[in-house]
Amino acid sequence: MSGQSLLVPGEITPIRSVPGNIRRPEYVGKPAPAPYTGPEIQDAETVERMRIAGRIAAQAMEEAAKHIAPGVTTDELDRVAHDFMVDHGAYPSTLGYRGFPKSLCSSLNEVICHGIPDSTVLRDGDIVNLDVTAYINGVHGDNNATYLCGEVDEESRLLVERTREALSRAIKAVRPGRQINVIGRVIESYAKRFGYGVVRDFTGHGINSSFHSGLIVPHYDSPHATTVMQPGMTFTIEPMLTLGTHEHDMWDDGWTVVTKDRRRTAQFEHTLVVTETGAEILTLP
């Protein structure tokens, strides 16, 4: 197990600017987004726009990940992803979402999700989750992945590898006519093989012109997730697996979620559309 010291909040730099010609999501400058009242099933034209948004998000995440190394700050990773999205005409969806101050989420080690990029310096042995969402042509594309920084201990490396595999297995379980709880059933049964916790309070979600449409995609076997998947439905799957408990605490910033036992956690995410035979990943670089 890693002997790294626990994270503490760093200094947050001023909000990065976005050129005025780039379209903003409706929630920017507001305390919360307007409730989504549209359909969960999208037409072919909307899905095509989501492919573009998803590709930009995936490329921005890849570009930021190239800079992961000991000594680099999480704020620098944010700058790289921000500049990439803006240069490609996209708005970073997290920037200004319910007041979030940055263009990606950077969640290290015991941080489950929603870490704010700041002056924190990456250390040899860290695991680093980047969560990047791009908004362009009126739709969002959302993805994340966990990366290794330098020489990472075997327990953490396996957690990352198996969390990626959990997402892959969940995507393969997507079929029209199945209830959405099959996704969590597959993830939880796989995670239990290794004694991992499966985070319950943060889930996948419907996504389209809305960042979070209201559709919930649990990563555990929930009897309440009975929505039937249909062709054209768009949503994320983003399992968060932990070395210990699935329970969490939140930092005073109101965003950063950490495991209650402060053991490590990993996450992977794709945006998908349900097809006639399964699922298509929309967040491919």
Number of C-alpha atoms within 10 A of each C-alpha: 11 14 7 11 7 11 13 7 15 15 11 15 12 9 12 13 10 19 10 7 7 16 15 20 23 14 18 17 14 12 11 13 16 11 10 15 9 11 13 19 19 20 12 10 9 16 20 14 21 31 24 23 29 30 21 30 33 26 18 27 27 18 15 22 21 11 15 22 17 15 11 15 19 28 23 18 25 25 16 20 28 26 20 21 26 18 13 14 20 27 28 28 27 24 26 20 21 14 15 19 18 26 30 32 27 26 26 25 25 24 28 30 23 21 25 25 26 20 16 20 15 19 17 15 20 24 28 25 27 29 25 31 30 33 31 25 17 17 24 29 32 31 25 24 22 26 22 19 18 15 13 17 15 11 12 23 18 13 23 27 15 19 28 21 16 26 24 16 15 21 23 13 19 24 21 19 12 15 17 27 23 23 28 27 19 20 27 22 14 18 23 11 8 12 13 21 19 26 23 18 10 17 18 20 19 23 26 27 22 21 24 18 20 14 18 19 24 27 30 23 18 16 11 10 18 12 14 13 22 21 18 21 22 28 27 26 26 27 31 27 30 29 23 17 19 21 18 17 14 15 13 9 11 10 15 19 21 26 23 15 15 20 20 25 33 30 29 25 24 26 30 29 26 22 17 13 10 17 21 19 16 27 25 18 14
